[in-house]
C-alpha cells in the first residue's frame, strides 16, 4: 500500500511526500482507515513504528474538511494527552509537519514553564491542543480551556501515564469532553488497568496491534556483557573508548544511578548528560536538544524520560542496568535500528541481574552475542573469572575483541 491509496487530502499528501514517506508502516496502514471512518481505536505498538503519524495524519485530514480555509473562531477540536513534555513537543512538531499546508493551528502546553505564553495562544484560538495532564487540568480550572467542541481525544502512551500516576487525571480529563467524541488510545503495552480504561471510555473500538512487544528488531545487533556490578562504569568507558562509539543512549534504572554514570564519564573527559524525572523541564529539554544536535555525545536516561526520545538514526543503545520487566528491554533497544537503519544494543548484566536476563531471553527468544573476553568479567570468591550458568551448553562463535591483549585473542561469543 502507498500513502496515495489512503484517500488523504492533497495538502496532506504533499506534506507527507516532502517528508519522504511512500509506504505507510503497519500501524499507519491499519489505523489510518479506521480513524478516517470515525471509529474509536485501541492501538498497541512499540516505539519506532510510526505511531504518531498514524493518528496525526487522519486527524488533520478530518479537521481540514471541517475547518477548511475558514477564518471563523478557532475552537479546540482535537486534544492529545501525553505524559511528558518531550513527547508533547514531538507530537506538536508532527502535527505542524503534516498539517503545514492546512489552516489548522496547534498548541502544545506543559508544566514547568510559565503559562502566560500558553494562555495568550489559547485566547487567540487553536484547533489542536497537545497537553500533559497536570497543566491541562490547571488551565481548564482557570477557564482558559474549553473542550465542549471536541471531535477527537487521543490518549498517547497510556501505559506510561499509568506508570507515572496520571490515570486519575486522565479520567478527569475524559469526563470534561463530549460523549460523542472519537477516542483513540495508544499504548506500547496493555496492562489490565489500560484495558479497563478502554472499556470505560471507548465505544466499540477497533483494535490494531503490530510489532508484538516480545519481538526485537532484526536490524539491531544485540550484545551482552556479564560484568561485576562494581565494574560497570569502567566497562562502559572501556567500550566507548576502544570501540570509538558516539551518539549513545545509555539506560539507567534509577535517577541517582543516571547522575552517577554521567559524573563518572565526565571525569574521563567524555561529554555526557542525564535526563530523568528529577531534572527540571528546561534542563531535560536542553539535554535532549544537545544530544539530538550532537553537542552531547552520551545521554544517560531513565525509562520514563526516554519515552520522549525519537531519533531515527540513533546508532547505539547501552543498557547500563537491565530492566526488571522484559518488555522494557524491547522498548529500549527499539530506540536504535529505526527506519531501516542498523543499530547496536549492548547490555551489562551483573550477578544480581541474571534472573532479569533469563526473563528477557525467554520473552524475546533473541539471538544475542555474549562477549566473554573483556577486562571486567564475573569473578568467584577467589577473584577468578567465571561464566554465568546461563552461558552453558551454548554453541560458540567468534567476535572481534575490543580488548587489547598480549596474545591478540579474539572475543568468544555465544548465541542465546
C-alpha positions, 0 to 999 in steps of 0.5 A: 500500500502507498500513502496515495491509496489512503484517500488523504487530502492533497495538502496532506499528501504533499506534506507527507511526500516532502517528508519522504514517506511512500509506504505507510508502516503497519500501524499507519496502514491499519489505523489510518482507515479506521480513524478516517471512518470515525471509529474509536481505536485501541492501538498497541505498538512499540516505539519506532513504528510510526505511531504518531503519524498514524493518528496525526495524519487522519486527524488533520485530514478530518479537521481540514474538511471541517475547518477548511480555509475558514477564518471563523473562531478557532475552537479546540477540536482535537486534544492529545494527552501525553505524559511528558513534555518531550513527547508533547513537543514531538507530537506538536512538531508532527502535527505542524509537519503534516498539517503545514499546508492546512489552516489548522493551528496547534498548541502544545502546553506543559508544566514547568514553564510559565503559562502566560505564553500558553494562555495568550495562544489559547485566547487567540484560538487553536484547533489542536491542543497537545497537553500533559495532564497536570497543566491541562487540568490547571488551565481548564480550572482557570477557564482558559480551556474549553473542550465542549467542541471536541471531535477527537481525544487521543490518549498517547502512551497510556501505559506510561501515564499509568506508570507515572500516576496520571490515570486519575487525571486522565479520567478527569480529563475524559469526563470534561469532553463530549460523549460523542467524541472519537477516542483513540488510545495508544499504548506500547503495552496493555496492562489490565488497568489500560484495558479497563480504561478502554472499556470505560471510555471507548465505544466499540473500538477497533483494535490494531496491534503490530510489532508484538512487544516480545519481538526485537528488531532484526536490524539491531545487533544485540550484545551482552556483557556479564560484568561485576556490578562494581565494574560497570562504569569502567566497562562502559568507558572501556567500550566507548573508548576502544570501540570509538562509539558516539551518539549513545543512549545509555539506560539507567534504572534509577535517577541517582544511578543516571547522575552517577554514570554521567559524573563518572564519564565526565571525569574521563573527559567524555561529554555526557548528560542525564535526563530523568524525572528529577531534572527540571523541564528546561534542563531535560529539554536542553539535554535532549536538544544537545544530544539530538544536535550532537553537542552531547555525545552520551545521554544517560536516561531513565525509562520514563524520560526516554519515552520522549526520545525519537531519533531515527538514526540513533546508532547505539543503545547501552543498557547500563542496568537491565530492566526488571520487566522484559518488555522494557528491554524491547522498548529500549533497544527499539530506540536504535535500528529505526527506519531501516537503519542498523543499530547496536544494543549492548547490555551489562548484566551483573550477578544480581541481574541474571534472573532479569536476563533469563526473563528477557531471553525467554520473552524475546527468544533473541539471538544475542552475542555474549562477549566473554573476553573483556577486562571486567568479567564475573569473578568467584570468591577467589577473584577468578573469572567465571561464566554465568550458568546461563552461558552453558551448553551454548554453541560458540562463535567468534567476535572481534575483541575490543580488548587489547591483549598480549596474545591478540585473542579474539572475543568468544561469543555465544548465541542465546 
